[in-house]
């Protein structure tokens, strides 16, 4: 573990450093609140050994500040104190401590407590990994490895709140694979699944930023979220997708549109005054319907659908 020692006495810091090194862990030493905060901002600390009686800022106050700063990111804190009365222990727990040791420090007891905290930290890490896997199971479409409908709804809500808070433009694209039913009917559902994987891979390749997101809405329908993106930027992505599908040339000899897989795309932007995230998605859906009704293999914006104009890439 990486262990932060916060103590204003050099002799104590040196002693604890020696104990930590002997246990095979890595010590980081701070003589007070300022150095401790600097280390916490630059190093992933697994355990804090915190002196209580320090000048300028005592250990209880510093611990409260650390807990507020870290939020849900829990780091175990063991207080080091010269006091042993019950009220002092209660104050330590109320301040956010997890355990305490009375001075002078017994190396054997400290080593045992470090091992106990290491086990707790490992259990926390295992739980976080399990939660991450659960999140993947509940938010990722297993076939295309894009975000699923549930994940889309949550991501759209977050993107909408960010748009409202930061006053940035948010664009949404609704995408439908053209003539996918005859594809499934003639090539079979197993090949249809292969097509969905290849199609989603083309979509993902056109996104350049970590915040951009591809989601499978259902069946052969997909949604792309483009936070902090202008309408012109979204149209460029749509044009790139249509061109990339032409380059990929995924065979579809039963399509009346092209002899390869194509897509129709509807685009909406927050500049079109949608009153909610769902309204924004509905605008993109209306634009998609307009693009499909005007020949497919093209994109249209919500404004286009209102004006009766559809564009090809």
C-alpha positions as CSV (number, residue, x, y, z in Angstrom):
1,X,0.0,0.0,0.0
2,X,0.9,3.7,-0.4
3,X,0.6,5.1,3.1
4,X,0.6,8.8,4.0
5,X,2.0,9.8,7.4
6,X,0.9,13.2,8.7
7,X,2.8,14.2,11.9
8,X,4.6,17.4,12.9
9,X,7.3,15.5,14.7
10,X,10.2,14.4,12.6
11,X,11.2,11.6,15.0
12,X,7.7,10.1,14.8
13,X,7.7,10.4,11.0
14,X,11.1,8.6,10.7
15,X,9.9,5.8,13.0
16,X,6.7,5.3,11.0
17,X,8.6,5.4,7.8
18,X,10.8,2.6,9.0
19,X,7.9,0.5,10.1
20,X,6.1,1.0,6.8
21,X,9.2,0.1,4.8
22,X,9.8,-3.0,6.8
23,X,6.2,-4.1,6.1
24,X,6.9,-3.8,2.3
25,X,4.7,-0.7,1.9
26,X,5.5,2.8,0.5
27,X,5.5,5.7,2.9
28,X,4.8,9.4,2.0
29,X,5.6,11.9,4.8
30,X,3.9,15.2,5.6
31,X,4.6,17.5,8.5
32,X,1.2,19.1,8.4
33,X,-2.0,19.9,6.5
34,X,-0.4,21.8,3.6
35,X,2.1,18.9,2.7
36,X,-0.6,16.3,3.2
37,X,-3.0,18.0,0.8
38,X,-0.3,18.3,-1.8
39,X,0.4,14.6,-1.6
40,X,-3.2,13.6,-1.7
41,X,-3.7,15.7,-4.9
42,X,-0.8,13.9,-6.7
43,X,-0.6,10.4,-5.3
44,X,-3.1,7.6,-4.9
45,X,-3.0,7.0,-1.2
46,X,-4.4,3.8,0.3
47,X,-4.1,4.6,4.0
48,X,-3.5,7.7,6.2
49,X,-1.8,7.7,9.6
50,X,-2.9,11.0,11.1
51,X,-1.4,12.8,14.1
52,X,-4.2,14.5,16.1
53,X,-2.2,17.1,18.0
54,X,-0.6,19.4,15.4
55,X,-0.1,23.2,15.3
56,X,-2.0,25.4,12.8
57,X,-4.5,22.6,11.9
58,X,-5.2,19.6,14.2
59,X,-5.8,16.1,12.8
60,X,-9.5,16.1,13.3
61,X,-10.0,19.3,11.3
62,X,-7.7,18.1,8.5
63,X,-9.6,14.7,8.4
64,X,-13.0,16.5,8.0
65,X,-11.5,18.5,5.1
66,X,-10.1,15.4,3.5
67,X,-13.4,13.5,3.8
68,X,-15.3,16.5,2.2
69,X,-12.7,16.7,-0.6
70,X,-12.7,13.0,-1.4
71,X,-16.4,12.5,-1.2
72,X,-17.3,8.9,-1.9
73,X,-13.6,7.9,-2.4
74,X,-13.0,6.3,0.9
75,X,-9.4,6.2,2.3
76,X,-9.0,4.6,5.8
77,X,-7.6,7.0,8.4
78,X,-5.9,5.9,11.6
79,X,-5.4,8.6,14.2
80,X,-2.2,8.8,16.2
81,X,-2.8,10.4,19.6
82,X,-1.4,10.8,23.1
83,X,-4.8,10.7,24.6
84,X,-6.8,7.6,25.4
85,X,-10.1,8.7,27.1
86,X,-13.4,7.6,25.7
87,X,-14.5,11.1,24.6
88,X,-11.4,11.6,22.6
89,X,-12.0,8.3,20.8
90,X,-15.6,9.3,20.1
91,X,-14.4,12.6,18.7
92,X,-12.0,10.8,16.4
93,X,-14.7,8.6,15.0
94,X,-17.0,11.6,14.5
95,X,-14.2,13.5,12.7
96,X,-14.1,10.7,10.1
97,X,-11.4,8.4,11.5
98,X,-11.6,4.6,11.2
99,X,-9.2,3.6,14.0
100,X,-6.7,5.1,16.4
101,X,-3.3,4.3,18.1
102,X,-2.0,5.8,21.3
103,X,1.5,7.2,21.4
104,X,4.2,6.0,21.8
105,X,3.5,3.8,18.8
106,X,3.9,0.1,19.2
107,X,5.4,-1.3,15.9
108,X,3.7,-4.7,16.2
109,X,0.2,-3.2,16.8
110,X,0.7,-0.7,14.0
111,X,1.8,-3.4,11.6
112,X,-1.3,-5.4,12.5
113,X,-3.6,-2.5,11.9
114,X,-1.9,-1.7,8.5
115,X,-2.5,-5.4,7.5
116,X,-6.2,-5.1,8.6
117,X,-6.7,-1.9,6.6
118,X,-5.0,-3.5,3.6
119,X,-7.6,-6.3,3.6
120,X,-10.4,-3.8,3.8
121,X,-8.9,-1.8,0.9
122,X,-8.6,-4.9,-1.1
123,X,-12.3,-5.8,-0.4
124,X,-13.2,-2.3,-1.5
125,X,-11.2,-2.7,-4.7
126,X,-12.9,-6.0,-5.4
127,X,-16.3,-4.5,-4.8
128,X,-15.6,-1.6,-7.2
129,X,-14.5,-4.1,-9.9
130,X,-17.6,-6.1,-9.4
131,X,-19.8,-2.9,-9.6
132,X,-17.9,-2.0,-12.8
133,X,-18.7,-5.4,-14.3
134,X,-22.4,-5.1,-13.2
135,X,-22.5,-1.6,-14.8
136,X,-21.3,-3.2,-18.0
137,X,-23.9,-5.9,-17.8
138,X,-26.8,-3.4,-17.2
139,X,-25.6,-0.6,-19.5
140,X,-23.8,-2.2,-22.5
141,X,-25.5,-4.0,-25.4
142,X,-23.7,-7.4,-25.4
143,X,-24.0,-7.8,-29.2
144,X,-22.6,-4.5,-30.5
145,X,-20.8,-3.5,-27.3
146,X,-22.4,-0.1,-27.5
147,X,-24.4,1.6,-24.7
148,X,-27.8,0.0,-24.4
149,X,-31.2,1.7,-24.1
150,X,-30.9,2.1,-20.3
151,X,-27.4,3.5,-20.5
152,X,-28.5,5.9,-23.2
153,X,-31.3,7.3,-21.1
154,X,-28.9,8.0,-18.2
155,X,-26.2,9.4,-20.5
156,X,-28.7,11.7,-22.3
157,X,-29.9,13.0,-19.0
158,X,-26.4,13.8,-17.9
159,X,-25.6,15.5,-21.3
160,X,-28.8,17.5,-21.1
161,X,-27.9,18.8,-17.6
162,X,-24.4,19.7,-18.8
163,X,-25.9,21.6,-21.7
164,X,-28.2,23.5,-19.4
165,X,-25.5,24.3,-16.9
166,X,-22.7,25.2,-19.3
167,X,-24.9,26.7,-22.0
168,X,-23.2,24.5,-24.6
169,X,-24.8,23.0,-27.7
170,X,-25.9,19.4,-27.6
171,X,-26.6,17.4,-30.7
172,X,-28.3,14.0,-31.0
173,X,-28.4,11.7,-34.0
174,X,-31.0,9.0,-34.6
175,X,-29.7,6.4,-37.1
176,X,-31.5,3.5,-38.8
177,X,-30.0,0.8,-41.0
178,X,-31.8,1.0,-44.4
179,X,-33.8,-2.1,-45.4
180,X,-32.6,-4.3,-42.6
181,X,-35.7,-6.5,-42.6
182,X,-35.0,-7.9,-46.1
183,X,-31.3,-8.3,-45.0
184,X,-32.4,-10.5,-42.1
185,X,-35.0,-12.3,-44.2
186,X,-32.5,-13.3,-46.9
187,X,-29.1,-13.6,-45.1
188,X,-30.5,-15.0,-41.8
189,X,-30.6,-13.6,-38.3
190,X,-27.1,-14.9,-37.5
191,X,-25.6,-12.9,-40.3
192,X,-27.9,-10.0,-39.3
193,X,-26.1,-10.0,-35.9
194,X,-22.7,-9.9,-37.7
195,X,-24.0,-6.9,-39.7
196,X,-25.1,-5.1,-36.6
197,X,-21.6,-5.6,-35.1
198,X,-19.9,-4.3,-38.2
199,X,-22.3,-1.4,-38.5
200,X,-21.8,-0.3,-34.9
201,X,-18.0,-0.5,-35.4
202,X,-18.3,1.9,-38.4
203,X,-20.3,4.3,-36.2
204,X,-17.7,4.2,-33.3
205,X,-14.9,4.9,-35.7
206,X,-16.4,8.2,-36.7
207,X,-16.4,9.6,-33.2
208,X,-13.3,11.4,-32.1
209,X,-13.9,12.5,-28.5
210,X,-14.3,10.6,-25.2
211,X,-17.6,12.4,-24.5
212,X,-19.2,11.3,-27.8
213,X,-21.4,8.2,-27.3
214,X,-22.9,5.5,-29.5
215,X,-26.0,3.6,-28.2
216,X,-28.1,0.9,-29.6
217,X,-31.7,2.1,-29.3
218,X,-33.2,-1.1,-30.3
219,X,-33.2,-3.5,-33.3
220,X,-31.3,-1.8,-36.1
221,X,-31.7,1.7,-34.6
222,X,-28.8,3.6,-33.0
223,X,-28.4,6.9,-31.3
224,X,-25.3,9.1,-31.1
225,X,-24.8,11.8,-28.4
226,X,-22.5,14.7,-29.3
227,X,-22.1,17.0,-26.3
228,X,-20.6,20.4,-26.9
229,X,-21.0,20.0,-30.6
230,X,-22.4,22.5,-33.2
231,X,-25.0,21.5,-35.7
232,X,-22.5,21.8,-38.4
233,X,-20.2,19.5,-36.5
234,X,-23.0,16.9,-36.2
235,X,-23.8,17.2,-39.9
236,X,-20.1,16.5,-40.6
237,X,-20.2,13.3,-38.5
238,X,-23.4,12.2,-40.3
239,X,-21.8,12.8,-43.7
240,X,-18.7,10.9,-42.5
241,X,-20.8,7.9,-41.4
242,X,-22.6,7.7,-44.8
243,X,-19.2,7.9,-46.6
244,X,-17.7,5.3,-44.2
245,X,-20.5,2.9,-44.9
246,X,-19.9,3.3,-48.6
247,X,-16.2,2.5,-48.1
248,X,-17.0,-0.5,-45.8
249,X,-19.3,-1.8,-48.6
250,X,-21.1,-4.3,-46.3
251,X,-23.0,-6.3,-49.0
252,X,-26.8,-6.0,-49.1
253,X,-27.9,-7.2,-52.5
254,X,-31.5,-7.1,-51.4
255,X,-31.6,-3.4,-50.8
256,X,-33.3,-1.1,-53.3
257,X,-31.1,1.7,-52.1
258,X,-27.6,0.5,-52.7
259,X,-26.0,-2.9,-53.1
260,X,-24.4,-2.4,-49.6
261,X,-25.5,-1.4,-46.1
262,X,-26.6,2.2,-45.9
263,X,-28.2,4.3,-43.2
264,X,-30.7,7.1,-42.7
265,X,-29.8,9.7,-40.1
266,X,-31.9,12.3,-38.3
267,X,-30.1,15.1,-36.4
268,X,-31.4,17.5,-33.8
269,X,-29.6,20.2,-31.8
270,X,-30.4,22.1,-28.6
271,X,-30.5,25.2,-30.7
272,X,-33.9,24.0,-31.9
273,X,-35.4,24.9,-28.5
274,X,-36.3,21.4,-27.3
275,X,-37.8,21.6,-23.8
276,X,-36.2,18.4,-22.5
277,X,-33.8,15.7,-23.4
278,X,-36.6,13.5,-24.6
279,X,-38.0,16.3,-26.8
280,X,-34.5,16.6,-28.3
281,X,-34.5,12.8,-29.1
282,X,-38.0,13.1,-30.6
283,X,-36.8,15.9,-32.9
284,X,-34.0,13.7,-34.1
285,X,-36.5,10.8,-34.6
286,X,-38.7,13.1,-36.7
287,X,-35.7,14.2,-38.8
288,X,-34.8,10.5,-39.3
289,X,-38.3,9.7,-40.6
290,X,-38.0,12.6,-43.0
291,X,-34.6,11.3,-44.3
292,X,-36.1,7.8,-44.8
293,X,-39.1,9.2,-46.6
294,X,-36.9,11.1,-49.0
295,X,-34.9,8.2,-50.4
296,X,-32.8,6.9,-47.4
297,X,-29.0,6.9,-47.4
298,X,-29.0,10.5,-46.3
299,X,-29.2,12.7,-43.3
300,X,-31.7,15.4,-42.3
301,X,-31.9,17.9,-39.5
302,X,-35.0,18.7,-37.5
303,X,-35.0,22.1,-39.2
304,X,-34.8,20.3,-42.6
305,X,-37.8,18.2,-41.7
306,X,-39.7,21.4,-40.8
307,X,-38.6,23.1,-44.1
308,X,-38.9,20.0,-46.3
309,X,-35.2,19.6,-47.2
310,X,-33.2,16.4,-47.1
311,X,-29.5,16.1,-47.7
312,X,-27.2,13.4,-49.1
313,X,-23.6,13.0,-47.9
